[in-house]
Amino acid sequence: MTARVQNILRSFEQLSESEKKDLAFEILQRTTQFDLPPVIDDILVSCAEDLFLSLDREELTHE
């Protein structure tokens, strides 16, 4: 991930929930035109696992 993308993500985290939804909607509209490869189940499962492990770690730090 480039530094520019990391900066955008950091800025995204500072937005209100409403602004995050607005931005996500706009990004999804703009990316429907990309010729993206199909999602492979193994990749999807791996991403989901990473997400849930991250959420578990975050939950443990807030207990």
HTML snippet that shows the backbone in 3Dmol.js (N, CA, C, O; Angstrom):
<script src="https://3Dmol.org/build/3Dmol-min.js"></script>
<div id="view" style="width:600px;height:400px;position:relative"></div>
<script>
const pdb = `
ATOM      1  N   MET A   1       0.854  -1.169   0.000  1.00  0.00           N
ATOM      2  CA  MET A   1       0.000   0.000   0.000  1.00  0.00           C
ATOM      3  C   MET A   1       0.900   1.232   0.000  1.00  0.00           C
ATOM      4  O   MET A   1       1.867   1.310   0.758  1.00  0.00           O
ATOM      5  N   THR A   2       0.576   2.168  -0.840  1.00  0.00           N
ATOM      6  CA  THR A   2       1.406   3.370  -0.939  1.00  0.00           C
ATOM      7  C   THR A   2       1.123   4.321   0.224  1.00  0.00           C
ATOM      8  O   THR A   2       0.113   4.199   0.917  1.00  0.00           O
ATOM      9  N   ALA A   3       2.026   5.255   0.415  1.00  0.00           N
ATOM     10  CA  ALA A   3       1.864   6.261   1.471  1.00  0.00           C
ATOM     11  C   ALA A   3       0.623   7.113   1.209  1.00  0.00           C
ATOM     12  O   ALA A   3      -0.068   7.510   2.147  1.00  0.00           O
ATOM     13  N   ARG A   4       0.344   7.391  -0.051  1.00  0.00           N
ATOM     14  CA  ARG A   4      -0.840   8.196  -0.381  1.00  0.00           C
ATOM     15  C   ARG A   4      -2.121   7.482   0.034  1.00  0.00           C
ATOM     16  O   ARG A   4      -3.036   8.097   0.581  1.00  0.00           O
ATOM     17  N   VAL A   5      -2.178   6.186  -0.229  1.00  0.00           N
ATOM     18  CA  VAL A   5      -3.360   5.410   0.155  1.00  0.00           C
ATOM     19  C   VAL A   5      -3.479   5.354   1.678  1.00  0.00           C
ATOM     20  O   VAL A   5      -4.578   5.481   2.218  1.00  0.00           O
ATOM     21  N   GLN A   6      -2.372   5.168   2.362  1.00  0.00           N
ATOM     22  CA  GLN A   6      -2.386   5.152   3.826  1.00  0.00           C
ATOM     23  C   GLN A   6      -2.890   6.482   4.382  1.00  0.00           C
ATOM     24  O   GLN A   6      -3.642   6.503   5.357  1.00  0.00           O
ATOM     25  N   ASN A   7      -2.482   7.583   3.771  1.00  0.00           N
ATOM     26  CA  ASN A   7      -2.958   8.906   4.197  1.00  0.00           C
ATOM     27  C   ASN A   7      -4.466   9.047   4.004  1.00  0.00           C
ATOM     28  O   ASN A   7      -5.167   9.597   4.854  1.00  0.00           O
ATOM     29  N   ILE A   8      -4.947   8.545   2.883  1.00  0.00           N
ATOM     30  CA  ILE A   8      -6.390   8.599   2.626  1.00  0.00           C
ATOM     31  C   ILE A   8      -7.140   7.785   3.674  1.00  0.00           C
ATOM     32  O   ILE A   8      -8.167   8.227   4.188  1.00  0.00           O
ATOM     33  N   LEU A   9      -6.631   6.602   3.989  1.00  0.00           N
ATOM     34  CA  LEU A   9      -7.288   5.766   4.992  1.00  0.00           C
ATOM     35  C   LEU A   9      -7.267   6.406   6.372  1.00  0.00           C
ATOM     36  O   LEU A   9      -8.247   6.316   7.112  1.00  0.00           O
ATOM     37  N   ARG A  10      -6.164   7.048   6.723  1.00  0.00           N
ATOM     38  CA  ARG A  10      -6.102   7.757   8.010  1.00  0.00           C
ATOM     39  C   ARG A  10      -7.128   8.890   8.040  1.00  0.00           C
ATOM     40  O   ARG A  10      -7.801   9.103   9.048  1.00  0.00           O
ATOM     41  N   SER A  11      -7.238   9.608   6.935  1.00  0.00           N
ATOM     42  CA  SER A  11      -8.232  10.684   6.849  1.00  0.00           C
ATOM     43  C   SER A  11      -9.646  10.120   6.946  1.00  0.00           C
ATOM     44  O   SER A  11     -10.516  10.707   7.589  1.00  0.00           O
ATOM     45  N   PHE A  12      -9.863   8.984   6.307  1.00  0.00           N
ATOM     46  CA  PHE A  12     -11.169   8.330   6.351  1.00  0.00           C
ATOM     47  C   PHE A  12     -11.576   8.030   7.789  1.00  0.00           C
ATOM     48  O   PHE A  12     -12.732   8.226   8.165  1.00  0.00           O
ATOM     49  N   GLU A  13     -10.640   7.560   8.582  1.00  0.00           N
ATOM     50  CA  GLU A  13     -10.932   7.206   9.975  1.00  0.00           C
ATOM     51  C   GLU A  13     -11.337   8.418  10.807  1.00  0.00           C
ATOM     52  O   GLU A  13     -11.971   8.261  11.850  1.00  0.00           O
ATOM     53  N   GLN A  14     -10.986   9.602  10.373  1.00  0.00           N
ATOM     54  CA  GLN A  14     -11.331  10.824  11.104  1.00  0.00           C
ATOM     55  C   GLN A  14     -12.733  11.334  10.770  1.00  0.00           C
ATOM     56  O   GLN A  14     -13.240  12.234  11.440  1.00  0.00           O
ATOM     57  N   LEU A  15     -13.357  10.772   9.749  1.00  0.00           N
ATOM     58  CA  LEU A  15     -14.683  11.219   9.321  1.00  0.00           C
ATOM     59  C   LEU A  15     -15.771  10.716  10.259  1.00  0.00           C
ATOM     60  O   LEU A  15     -15.592   9.730  10.974  1.00  0.00           O
ATOM     61  N   SER A  16     -16.898  11.410  10.242  1.00  0.00           N
ATOM     62  CA  SER A  16     -18.068  10.932  10.987  1.00  0.00           C
ATOM     63  C   SER A  16     -18.627   9.703  10.264  1.00  0.00           C
ATOM     64  O   SER A  16     -18.275   9.440   9.114  1.00  0.00           O
ATOM     65  N   GLU A  17     -19.493   8.962  10.939  1.00  0.00           N
ATOM     66  CA  GLU A  17     -20.086   7.771  10.316  1.00  0.00           C
ATOM     67  C   GLU A  17     -20.849   8.143   9.046  1.00  0.00           C
ATOM     68  O   GLU A  17     -20.789   7.422   8.050  1.00  0.00           O
ATOM     69  N   SER A  18     -21.555   9.248   9.081  1.00  0.00           N
ATOM     70  CA  SER A  18     -22.306   9.701   7.916  1.00  0.00           C
ATOM     71  C   SER A  18     -21.370  10.018   6.747  1.00  0.00           C
ATOM     72  O   SER A  18     -21.644   9.651   5.604  1.00  0.00           O
ATOM     73  N   GLU A  19     -20.274  10.697   7.043  1.00  0.00           N
ATOM     74  CA  GLU A  19     -19.301  11.033   5.995  1.00  0.00           C
ATOM     75  C   GLU A  19     -18.639   9.773   5.444  1.00  0.00           C
ATOM     76  O   GLU A  19     -18.377   9.685   4.245  1.00  0.00           O
ATOM     77  N   LYS A  20     -18.368   8.798   6.312  1.00  0.00           N
ATOM     78  CA  LYS A  20     -17.780   7.532   5.858  1.00  0.00           C
ATOM     79  C   LYS A  20     -18.720   6.832   4.884  1.00  0.00           C
ATOM     80  O   LYS A  20     -18.280   6.310   3.859  1.00  0.00           O
ATOM     81  N   LYS A  21     -20.010   6.820   5.200  1.00  0.00           N
ATOM     82  CA  LYS A  21     -20.991   6.188   4.313  1.00  0.00           C
ATOM     83  C   LYS A  21     -21.058   6.914   2.979  1.00  0.00           C
ATOM     84  O   LYS A  21     -21.108   6.278   1.926  1.00  0.00           O
ATOM     85  N   ASP A  22     -21.058   8.249   3.017  1.00  0.00           N
ATOM     86  CA  ASP A  22     -21.084   9.035   1.781  1.00  0.00           C
ATOM     87  C   ASP A  22     -19.863   8.729   0.921  1.00  0.00           C
ATOM     88  O   ASP A  22     -19.982   8.525  -0.287  1.00  0.00           O
ATOM     89  N   LEU A  23     -18.700   8.699   1.545  1.00  0.00           N
ATOM     90  CA  LEU A  23     -17.468   8.437   0.803  1.00  0.00           C
ATOM     91  C   LEU A  23     -17.456   7.025   0.235  1.00  0.00           C
ATOM     92  O   LEU A  23     -17.075   6.824  -0.917  1.00  0.00           O
ATOM     93  N   ALA A  24     -17.872   6.046   1.035  1.00  0.00           N
ATOM     94  CA  ALA A  24     -17.911   4.660   0.561  1.00  0.00           C
ATOM     95  C   ALA A  24     -18.833   4.535  -0.650  1.00  0.00           C
ATOM     96  O   ALA A  24     -18.506   3.847  -1.617  1.00  0.00           O
ATOM     97  N   PHE A  25     -19.971   5.194  -0.594  1.00  0.00           N
ATOM     98  CA  PHE A  25     -20.912   5.167  -1.710  1.00  0.00           C
ATOM     99  C   PHE A  25     -20.269   5.731  -2.972  1.00  0.00           C
ATOM    100  O   PHE A  25     -20.377   5.141  -4.047  1.00  0.00           O
ATOM    101  N   GLU A  26     -19.603   6.869  -2.841  1.00  0.00           N
ATOM    102  CA  GLU A  26     -18.966   7.511  -3.992  1.00  0.00           C
ATOM    103  C   GLU A  26     -17.838   6.650  -4.562  1.00  0.00           C
ATOM    104  O   GLU A  26     -17.688   6.547  -5.779  1.00  0.00           O
ATOM    105  N   ILE A  27     -17.054   6.040  -3.693  1.00  0.00           N
ATOM    106  CA  ILE A  27     -15.958   5.178  -4.164  1.00  0.00           C
ATOM    107  C   ILE A  27     -16.524   3.960  -4.887  1.00  0.00           C
ATOM    108  O   ILE A  27     -16.028   3.584  -5.949  1.00  0.00           O
ATOM    109  N   LEU A  28     -17.556   3.344  -4.323  1.00  0.00           N
ATOM    110  CA  LEU A  28     -18.158   2.178  -4.977  1.00  0.00           C
ATOM    111  C   LEU A  28     -18.728   2.537  -6.342  1.00  0.00           C
ATOM    112  O   LEU A  28     -18.602   1.757  -7.287  1.00  0.00           O
ATOM    113  N   GLN A  29     -19.349   3.698  -6.459  1.00  0.00           N
ATOM    114  CA  GLN A  29     -19.874   4.125  -7.759  1.00  0.00           C
ATOM    115  C   GLN A  29     -18.750   4.269  -8.781  1.00  0.00           C
ATOM    116  O   GLN A  29     -18.905   3.881  -9.939  1.00  0.00           O
ATOM    117  N   ARG A  30     -17.639   4.817  -8.361  1.00  0.00           N
ATOM    118  CA  ARG A  30     -16.529   5.063  -9.285  1.00  0.00           C
ATOM    119  C   ARG A  30     -15.775   3.786  -9.653  1.00  0.00           C
ATOM    120  O   ARG A  30     -15.153   3.725 -10.714  1.00  0.00           O
ATOM    121  N   THR A  31     -15.819   2.774  -8.798  1.00  0.00           N
ATOM    122  CA  THR A  31     -15.039   1.566  -9.064  1.00  0.00           C
ATOM    123  C   THR A  31     -15.809   0.510  -9.839  1.00  0.00           C
ATOM    124  O   THR A  31     -15.228  -0.501 -10.231  1.00  0.00           O
ATOM    125  N   THR A  32     -17.092   0.714 -10.069  1.00  0.00           N
ATOM    126  CA  THR A  32     -17.852  -0.273 -10.833  1.00  0.00           C
ATOM    127  C   THR A  32     -17.392  -0.333 -12.280  1.00  0.00           C
ATOM    128  O   THR A  32     -17.686  -1.302 -12.981  1.00  0.00           O
ATOM    129  N   GLN A  33     -16.679   0.677 -12.735  1.00  0.00           N
ATOM    130  CA  GLN A  33     -16.208   0.718 -14.116  1.00  0.00           C
ATOM    131  C   GLN A  33     -14.891  -0.033 -14.311  1.00  0.00           C
ATOM    132  O   GLN A  33     -14.474  -0.257 -15.448  1.00  0.00           O
ATOM    133  N   PHE A  34     -14.229  -0.426 -13.215  1.00  0.00           N
ATOM    134  CA  PHE A  34     -12.961  -1.139 -13.325  1.00  0.00           C
ATOM    135  C   PHE A  34     -13.200  -2.567 -13.804  1.00  0.00           C
ATOM    136  O   PHE A  34     -14.206  -3.191 -13.468  1.00  0.00           O
ATOM    137  N   ASP A  35     -12.264  -3.066 -14.588  1.00  0.00           N
ATOM    138  CA  ASP A  35     -12.318  -4.454 -15.028  1.00  0.00           C
ATOM    139  C   ASP A  35     -11.555  -5.289 -13.997  1.00  0.00           C
ATOM    140  O   ASP A  35     -10.376  -5.595 -14.177  1.00  0.00           O
ATOM    141  N   LEU A  36     -12.242  -5.648 -12.924  1.00  0.00           N
ATOM    142  CA  LEU A  36     -11.609  -6.366 -11.827  1.00  0.00           C
ATOM    143  C   LEU A  36     -11.778  -7.871 -12.007  1.00  0.00           C
ATOM    144  O   LEU A  36     -12.799  -8.329 -12.521  1.00  0.00           O
ATOM    145  N   PRO A  37     -10.780  -8.634 -11.585  1.00  0.00           N
ATOM    146  CA  PRO A  37     -10.917 -10.094 -11.666  1.00  0.00           C
ATOM    147  C   PRO A  37     -11.955 -10.573 -10.648  1.00  0.00           C
ATOM    148  O   PRO A  37     -12.229  -9.881  -9.668  1.00  0.00           O
ATOM    149  N   PRO A  38     -12.526 -11.743 -10.878  1.00  0.00           N
ATOM    150  CA  PRO A  38     -13.502 -12.260  -9.910  1.00  0.00           C
ATOM    151  C   PRO A  38     -12.831 -12.534  -8.567  1.00  0.00           C
ATOM    152  O   PRO A  38     -11.639 -12.835  -8.501  1.00  0.00           O
ATOM    153  N   VAL A  39     -13.609 -12.427  -7.515  1.00  0.00           N
ATOM    154  CA  VAL A  39     -13.089 -12.701  -6.178  1.00  0.00           C
ATOM    155  C   VAL A  39     -12.948 -14.212  -6.021  1.00  0.00           C
ATOM    156  O   VAL A  39     -13.879 -14.966  -6.307  1.00  0.00           O
ATOM    157  N   ILE A  40     -11.797 -14.637  -5.570  1.00  0.00           N
ATOM    158  CA  ILE A  40     -11.529 -16.057  -5.360  1.00  0.00           C
ATOM    159  C   ILE A  40     -11.879 -16.389  -3.911  1.00  0.00           C
ATOM    160  O   ILE A  40     -11.517 -15.652  -2.994  1.00  0.00           O
ATOM    161  N   ASP A  41     -12.581 -17.497  -3.711  1.00  0.00           N
ATOM    162  CA  ASP A  41     -13.040 -17.873  -2.368  1.00  0.00           C
ATOM    163  C   ASP A  41     -11.913 -17.884  -1.345  1.00  0.00           C
ATOM    164  O   ASP A  41     -12.091 -17.403  -0.226  1.00  0.00           O
ATOM    165  N   ASP A  42     -10.756 -18.427  -1.713  1.00  0.00           N
ATOM    166  CA  ASP A  42      -9.637 -18.501  -0.770  1.00  0.00           C
ATOM    167  C   ASP A  42      -9.200 -17.111  -0.317  1.00  0.00           C
ATOM    168  O   ASP A  42      -8.879 -16.907   0.854  1.00  0.00           O
ATOM    169  N   ILE A  43      -9.188 -16.169  -1.234  1.00  0.00           N
ATOM    170  CA  ILE A  43      -8.796 -14.797  -0.899  1.00  0.00           C
ATOM    171  C   ILE A  43      -9.855 -14.167  -0.004  1.00  0.00           C
ATOM    172  O   ILE A  43      -9.526 -13.496   0.973  1.00  0.00           O
ATOM    173  N   LEU A  44     -11.112 -14.378  -0.331  1.00  0.00           N
ATOM    174  CA  LEU A  44     -12.204 -13.832   0.473  1.00  0.00           C
ATOM    175  C   LEU A  44     -12.166 -14.391   1.897  1.00  0.00           C
ATOM    176  O   LEU A  44     -12.328 -13.646   2.864  1.00  0.00           O
ATOM    177  N   VAL A  45     -11.955 -15.693   2.022  1.00  0.00           N
ATOM    178  CA  VAL A  45     -11.876 -16.325   3.345  1.00  0.00           C
ATOM    179  C   VAL A  45     -10.689 -15.773   4.124  1.00  0.00           C
ATOM    180  O   VAL A  45     -10.800 -15.505   5.320  1.00  0.00           O
ATOM    181  N   SER A  46      -9.563 -15.604   3.457  1.00  0.00           N
ATOM    182  CA  SER A  46      -8.370 -15.067   4.114  1.00  0.00           C
ATOM    183  C   SER A  46      -8.612 -13.641   4.611  1.00  0.00           C
ATOM    184  O   SER A  46      -8.218 -13.296   5.725  1.00  0.00           O
ATOM    185  N   CYS A  47      -9.253 -12.823   3.796  1.00  0.00           N
ATOM    186  CA  CYS A  47      -9.561 -11.445   4.204  1.00  0.00           C
ATOM    187  C   CYS A  47     -10.523 -11.428   5.386  1.00  0.00           C
ATOM    188  O   CYS A  47     -10.354 -10.642   6.318  1.00  0.00           O
ATOM    189  N   ALA A  48     -11.520 -12.287   5.347  1.00  0.00           N
ATOM    190  CA  ALA A  48     -12.479 -12.357   6.453  1.00  0.00           C
ATOM    191  C   ALA A  48     -11.786 -12.802   7.731  1.00  0.00           C
ATOM    192  O   ALA A  48     -12.047 -12.264   8.807  1.00  0.00           O
ATOM    193  N   GLU A  49     -10.904 -13.785   7.612  1.00  0.00           N
ATOM    194  CA  GLU A  49     -10.164 -14.257   8.786  1.00  0.00           C
ATOM    195  C   GLU A  49      -9.309 -13.137   9.373  1.00  0.00           C
ATOM    196  O   GLU A  49      -9.286 -12.939  10.587  1.00  0.00           O
ATOM    197  N   ASP A  50      -8.611 -12.411   8.513  1.00  0.00           N
ATOM    198  CA  ASP A  50      -7.795 -11.282   8.981  1.00  0.00           C
ATOM    199  C   ASP A  50      -8.652 -10.242   9.694  1.00  0.00           C
ATOM    200  O   ASP A  50      -8.266  -9.720  10.740  1.00  0.00           O
ATOM    201  N   LEU A  51      -9.808  -9.948   9.128  1.00  0.00           N
ATOM    202  CA  LEU A  51     -10.707  -8.967   9.729  1.00  0.00           C
ATOM    203  C   LEU A  51     -11.175  -9.420  11.110  1.00  0.00           C
ATOM    204  O   LEU A  51     -11.134  -8.645  12.066  1.00  0.00           O
ATOM    205  N   PHE A  52     -11.616 -10.666  11.215  1.00  0.00           N
ATOM    206  CA  PHE A  52     -12.123 -11.151  12.501  1.00  0.00           C
ATOM    207  C   PHE A  52     -11.023 -11.248  13.548  1.00  0.00           C
ATOM    208  O   PHE A  52     -11.266 -10.971  14.723  1.00  0.00           O
ATOM    209  N   LEU A  53      -9.820 -11.638  13.143  1.00  0.00           N
ATOM    210  CA  LEU A  53      -8.703 -11.669  14.091  1.00  0.00           C
ATOM    211  C   LEU A  53      -8.385 -10.262  14.582  1.00  0.00           C
ATOM    212  O   LEU A  53      -8.100 -10.059  15.762  1.00  0.00           O
ATOM    213  N   SER A  54      -8.435  -9.298  13.676  1.00  0.00           N
ATOM    214  CA  SER A  54      -8.192  -7.906  14.049  1.00  0.00           C
ATOM    215  C   SER A  54      -9.258  -7.414  15.027  1.00  0.00           C
ATOM    216  O   SER A  54      -8.944  -6.741  16.008  1.00  0.00           O
ATOM    217  N   LEU A  55     -10.511  -7.750  14.757  1.00  0.00           N
ATOM    218  CA  LEU A  55     -11.596  -7.356  15.655  1.00  0.00           C
ATOM    219  C   LEU A  55     -11.451  -8.022  17.022  1.00  0.00           C
ATOM    220  O   LEU A  55     -11.712  -7.396  18.050  1.00  0.00           O
ATOM    221  N   ASP A  56     -11.035  -9.285  17.035  1.00  0.00           N
ATOM    222  CA  ASP A  56     -10.797  -9.977  18.309  1.00  0.00           C
ATOM    223  C   ASP A  56      -9.712  -9.282  19.119  1.00  0.00           C
ATOM    224  O   ASP A  56      -9.862  -9.085  20.325  1.00  0.00           O
ATOM    225  N   ARG A  57      -8.615  -8.908  18.454  1.00  0.00           N
ATOM    226  CA  ARG A  57      -7.525  -8.215  19.150  1.00  0.00           C
ATOM    227  C   ARG A  57      -8.006  -6.875  19.703  1.00  0.00           C
ATOM    228  O   ARG A  57      -7.682  -6.508  20.833  1.00  0.00           O
ATOM    229  N   GLU A  58      -8.775  -6.157  18.905  1.00  0.00           N
ATOM    230  CA  GLU A  58      -9.296  -4.860  19.343  1.00  0.00           C
ATOM    231  C   GLU A  58     -10.229  -5.029  20.539  1.00  0.00           C
ATOM    232  O   GLU A  58     -10.186  -4.242  21.484  1.00  0.00           O
ATOM    233  N   GLU A  59     -11.059  -6.046  20.493  1.00  0.00           N
ATOM    234  CA  GLU A  59     -11.985  -6.308  21.591  1.00  0.00           C
ATOM    235  C   GLU A  59     -11.231  -6.636  22.882  1.00  0.00           C
ATOM    236  O   GLU A  59     -11.627  -6.198  23.962  1.00  0.00           O
ATOM    237  N   LEU A  60     -10.155  -7.400  22.769  1.00  0.00           N
ATOM    238  CA  LEU A  60      -9.365  -7.752  23.949  1.00  0.00           C
ATOM    239  C   LEU A  60      -8.719  -6.529  24.592  1.00  0.00           C
ATOM    240  O   LEU A  60      -8.577  -6.474  25.813  1.00  0.00           O
ATOM    241  N   THR A  61      -8.331  -5.559  23.786  1.00  0.00           N
ATOM    242  CA  THR A  61      -7.679  -4.364  24.335  1.00  0.00           C
ATOM    243  C   THR A  61      -8.674  -3.442  25.034  1.00  0.00           C
ATOM    244  O   THR A  61      -8.276  -2.589  25.827  1.00  0.00           O
ATOM    245  N   HIS A  62      -9.973  -3.609  24.741  1.00  0.00           N
ATOM    246  CA  HIS A  62     -10.993  -2.752  25.353  1.00  0.00           C
ATOM    247  C   HIS A  62     -11.653  -3.392  26.567  1.00  0.00           C
ATOM    248  O   HIS A  62     -12.550  -2.803  27.170  1.00  0.00           O
ATOM    249  N   GLU A  63     -11.216  -4.592  26.927  1.00  0.00           N
ATOM    250  CA  GLU A  63     -11.812  -5.263  28.101  1.00  0.00           C
ATOM    251  C   GLU A  63     -11.147  -4.824  29.369  1.00  0.00           C
ATOM    252  O   GLU A  63     -11.517  -5.282  30.451  1.00  0.00           O
TER     253      GLU A  63
END
`;
const viewer = $3Dmol.createViewer("view");
viewer.addModel(pdb, "pdb");
viewer.setStyle({}, {cartoon: {color: "spectrum"}});
viewer.zoomTo();
viewer.render();
</script>
